[in-house]
Amino acid sequence: MFAPRRNRKPSSIRRQLHAHTIGIGHNGGPPLSDVWLEYTWRKASKKAWKTPDKLILDRRLARAEALGMTYREYVLEILERGRNL
């Protein structure tokens, strides 16, 4: 099968070695994946909560009142389910 790895370093030592080999100009900031996720989340949230046309707004508000919900609760349900109630 496979030969055992004898020269394998513990993970803590590997992390320390990697931390010292980061290139010049690296500021040690957060991983870009977190930054990208935050950016896309903020952009999608802004798009989802954009004020709709007046006719759509009036219809949603009337439907929310008929169901005994606030406008925000009604819109959250639309966003969760992907369809009107």
DAKA-V517819 format. One record per residue. N is the residue number from 0. RES is the residue in three letters. D_FIRST is the distance of its C-alpha to the first C-alpha in Angstrom with 1 decimal. Layout:
N_RES_D_FIRST + N_RES_D_FIRST
This chain:
0_MET_0.0 + 1_PHE_3.8 + 2_ALA_6.7 + 3_PRO_9.5 + 4_ARG_12.4 + 5_ARG_15.3 + 6_ASN_18.0 + 7_ARG_18.0 + 8_LYS_21.6 + 9_PRO_22.9 + 10_SER_24.1 + 11_SER_27.7 + 12_ILE_27.6 + 13_ARG_26.0 + 14_ARG_28.8 + 15_GLN_31.4 + 16_LEU_30.2 + 17_HIS_30.2 + 18_ALA_33.7 + 19_HIS_35.1 + 20_THR_33.7 + 21_ILE_35.6 + 22_GLY_37.9 + 23_ILE_41.7 + 24_GLY_43.7 + 25_HIS_41.2 + 26_ASN_43.3 + 27_GLY_40.5 + 28_GLY_41.8 + 29_PRO_40.1 + 30_PRO_37.3 + 31_LEU_38.8 + 32_SER_37.2 + 33_ASP_39.4 + 34_VAL_42.4 + 35_TRP_41.8 + 36_LEU_41.4 + 37_GLU_44.6 + 38_TYR_46.5 + 39_THR_45.5 + 40_TRP_46.3 + 41_ARG_49.7 + 42_LYS_50.5 + 43_ALA_49.7 + 44_SER_51.7 + 45_LYS_54.6 + 46_LYS_54.5 + 47_ALA_54.3 + 48_TRP_57.3 + 49_LYS_59.4 + 50_THR_62.9 + 51_PRO_63.4 + 52_ASP_66.6 + 53_LYS_69.7 + 54_LEU_69.7 + 55_ILE_66.1 + 56_LEU_66.7 + 57_ASP_69.9 + 58_ARG_68.2 + 59_ARG_65.2 + 60_LEU_67.6 + 61_ALA_69.8 + 62_ARG_66.9 + 63_ALA_65.5 + 64_GLU_68.9 + 65_ALA_69.3 + 66_LEU_66.0 + 67_GLY_67.0 + 68_MET_64.3 + 69_THR_64.5 + 70_TYR_63.8 + 71_ARG_60.7 + 72_GLU_59.3 + 73_TYR_60.1 + 74_VAL_58.3 + 75_LEU_55.3 + 76_GLU_55.2 + 77_ILE_55.5 + 78_LEU_52.6 + 79_GLU_50.4 + 80_ARG_51.1 + 81_GLY_51.7 + 82_ARG_55.0 + 83_ASN_58.5 + 84_LEU_59.4
